[in-house]
Amino acid sequence: MEAPNQKVMLPNATAVLVLGICSIVFSCVFVGLVCGIIGLVLSGKGRKMYKENPALYDGWGQLNAGYIMSIIGLAISGLYVIYWIIWVAILGTTTWGMWNM
């Protein structure tokens, strides 16, 4: 039984934090893109619950940090994907030009 003034931990706060960290750490392995997206999706419910009634919930710092790190990880992963697309396009056109000589 909970005490009346005891705060409840926000759902998925720890999971979002871990996914945010993983999205930054693994951003150059394409796994960061997946972790960042999952972290953003999981953080949505907790952010909405906290904004409705902040006095009831604990763990906003974890949830917000994970949310921000998921966005950063997504940005880095997105840049990495764009880098690889450009690299493959350059390599493909170079190879195509060599075969057509």
Contacts in CASP RR format, 6 or more apart in sequence:
PFRMAT RR
TARGET T0000
AUTHOR 0000-0000-0000
METHOD contacts of the structure
MODEL  1
MEAPNQKVMLPNATAVLVLGICSIVFSCVFVGLVCGIIGLVLSGKGRKMY
KENPALYDGWGQLNAGYIMSIIGLAISGLYVIYWIIWVAILGTTTWGMWN
M
2 8 0 8 1.000
7 55 0 8 1.000
7 56 0 8 1.000
7 57 0 8 1.000
7 58 0 8 1.000
8 56 0 8 1.000
8 57 0 8 1.000
8 58 0 8 1.000
9 57 0 8 1.000
9 58 0 8 1.000
9 59 0 8 1.000
10 46 0 8 1.000
10 49 0 8 1.000
10 50 0 8 1.000
10 57 0 8 1.000
10 58 0 8 1.000
10 59 0 8 1.000
10 60 0 8 1.000
10 62 0 8 1.000
10 63 0 8 1.000
11 45 0 8 1.000
11 46 0 8 1.000
11 49 0 8 1.000
12 42 0 8 1.000
12 43 0 8 1.000
12 45 0 8 1.000
12 46 0 8 1.000
12 63 0 8 1.000
13 46 0 8 1.000
13 59 0 8 1.000
13 60 0 8 1.000
13 61 0 8 1.000
13 62 0 8 1.000
13 63 0 8 1.000
14 62 0 8 1.000
15 39 0 8 1.000
15 42 0 8 1.000
16 39 0 8 1.000
16 42 0 8 1.000
16 43 0 8 1.000
16 62 0 8 1.000
16 63 0 8 1.000
16 66 0 8 1.000
16 67 0 8 1.000
16 70 0 8 1.000
17 62 0 8 1.000
17 63 0 8 1.000
17 65 0 8 1.000
17 66 0 8 1.000
17 69 0 8 1.000
19 35 0 8 1.000
19 36 0 8 1.000
19 38 0 8 1.000
19 39 0 8 1.000
19 42 0 8 1.000
19 66 0 8 1.000
19 70 0 8 1.000
20 35 0 8 1.000
20 36 0 8 1.000
20 39 0 8 1.000
20 66 0 8 1.000
20 69 0 8 1.000
20 70 0 8 1.000
20 73 0 8 1.000
21 66 0 8 1.000
21 69 0 8 1.000
22 31 0 8 1.000
22 32 0 8 1.000
22 35 0 8 1.000
22 36 0 8 1.000
23 32 0 8 1.000
23 33 0 8 1.000
23 35 0 8 1.000
23 36 0 8 1.000
23 39 0 8 1.000
23 69 0 8 1.000
23 70 0 8 1.000
23 72 0 8 1.000
23 73 0 8 1.000
23 74 0 8 1.000
23 77 0 8 1.000
24 32 0 8 1.000
24 69 0 8 1.000
24 72 0 8 1.000
24 73 0 8 1.000
24 76 0 8 1.000
25 32 0 8 1.000
26 32 0 8 1.000
26 35 0 8 1.000
27 33 0 8 1.000
27 73 0 8 1.000
27 76 0 8 1.000
27 77 0 8 1.000
27 80 0 8 1.000
28 76 0 8 1.000
28 77 0 8 1.000
28 80 0 8 1.000
30 77 0 8 1.000
30 80 0 8 1.000
30 81 0 8 1.000
32 73 0 8 1.000
32 74 0 8 1.000
32 77 0 8 1.000
33 74 0 8 1.000
33 77 0 8 1.000
33 78 0 8 1.000
33 81 0 8 1.000
35 70 0 8 1.000
35 73 0 8 1.000
36 70 0 8 1.000
36 71 0 8 1.000
36 73 0 8 1.000
36 74 0 8 1.000
36 77 0 8 1.000
37 70 0 8 1.000
37 74 0 8 1.000
39 66 0 8 1.000
39 67 0 8 1.000
39 70 0 8 1.000
40 67 0 8 1.000
40 70 0 8 1.000
40 71 0 8 1.000
40 74 0 8 1.000
43 63 0 8 1.000
43 66 0 8 1.000
43 67 0 8 1.000
43 70 0 8 1.000
46 57 0 8 1.000
46 63 0 8 1.000
47 63 0 8 1.000
47 64 0 8 1.000
47 67 0 8 1.000
49 57 0 8 1.000
50 57 0 8 1.000
50 60 0 8 1.000
50 63 0 8 1.000
54 60 0 8 1.000
END
